[in-house]
């Protein structure tokens, strides 16, 4: 097993790629439902990979897929929370402006869902 360093490098790169996504999700607190199936597929794939490592008792794979599973689970839960939170928040923000003209007042109403 002299090539175990390759999976360690892959895991390191995977973690480096995930950190900005987790930070952006936390900072923006926004996600749409169209990104959720991607997270489900990634999580299921990681579960299969970790299961394979555990069933074969391969310590190198277990030690590398465990943090990936944790990151995938955190990303999935964050994305799910923000999708559910944003879908349940359907109260529109309405702003009205009335302008008085010589003939009649004009009212402009702007509705935003954010």
HELIX and SHEET records of a PDB file:
HELIX    1   1 UNK A    4  UNK A   28  1                                  25    
HELIX    2   2 UNK A   33  UNK A   35  5                                   3    
HELIX    3   3 UNK A   36  UNK A   55  1                                  20    
HELIX    4   4 UNK A   59  UNK A   88  1                                  30    
SHEET    1   A 2 UNK A  93  UNK A 100  0                                        
SHEET    2   A 2 UNK A 105  UNK A 112 -1                                        
END                                                                             
